[in-house]
Amino acid sequence: MPLDAFREPTVVEELAQAAFIWENFKVDVSLRIGNGDFSNAATSVCVLDFVLMLQAARVTLRESRLAVFELSDRQGEWHSRGTKN
């Protein structure tokens, strides 16, 4: 059942779009990039935010050897080193 801004059950039609996207699609993620394990920092993650963060890191690593990225709703940077072709 979806939750509203006050974490109360509600019907989907009554949710604001932002509440629907950011509050109702959360997952725990076990993320590993190379030797880095970021699973401690990736609990109760909004799926959309996580996918957008990974896409931004992917685009950055095409142009640079280092990507620094973070989720919108928490502090703490993640660093990933790529190999430039």
N, C-alpha and C positions, 0 to 999 in steps of 0.2 A: 504494500500500500504506500503510495507517495506521501511525503511529509511536507507540510507548509513551512514558512520561515520560522515558526515557533516550535517546530519539530512535532507538530500534531498531525495525525492522519487526516488526509483530505482526498477529494476526488481530483483526477488529473485535470479536468476542465477548469478547475478553480485555481490552479497554480499559475503563477507568473512564469514566463518563459525561462528567466534566469534561475528561478528556484527549481524548476523542472530539470534543467540541464546540470546545474552545479550541485544540487543537494540529493538527487535521487539516483545517480549513477556513480557510485563510489565503490572502489575495490581496494584490496590489499595487493601490493605488487612486490614480487621478488625480482629485483633488477640487478643484472650483472653485466658489466661492460669490461671485457678483458679480465684483469685481476681485481677490478673494483666491485664490491658488493654493496649496493645501496638499499638493501631491503629494510633496514631499520628506519630509513627516512621516508619510506613509501607505504604508509598505512593510511587507510581511509582516503584514498586519492580519487579525485574527480576524473573519470575516464577521459573526458574531452580535454581537460587541462594536461593530462599526462601525454596523450597522443600529440597535442600541439607542441609540447615541450620536446618530445622525441623528434618530431619533424624539424623543429628549429635547430636542434643539435645536428641532425643529419645534413641540413643545408649548410650550416656553419662549417662542418667538417669537410665539406667539398672544397672550401676555399682556404681553410686554415687547419693547422695541426692540433689546435686546442679549441674545445667548446666548453663554455661555462654556462650552465643552465640551472633553472630552479622552477619549482611549481609556484603558481600564483598565490596560493593560500598559506604558504609557510616560508620561513627563512631557512637558509642553508643551501649553499651552492653545490652542485655536482660538477665534476670536471671529467672530461673524456678526451683522450688523445687519439687522434686518427693518423693514418698514413696517407700523405698526399701523393697522388699518382703523378 
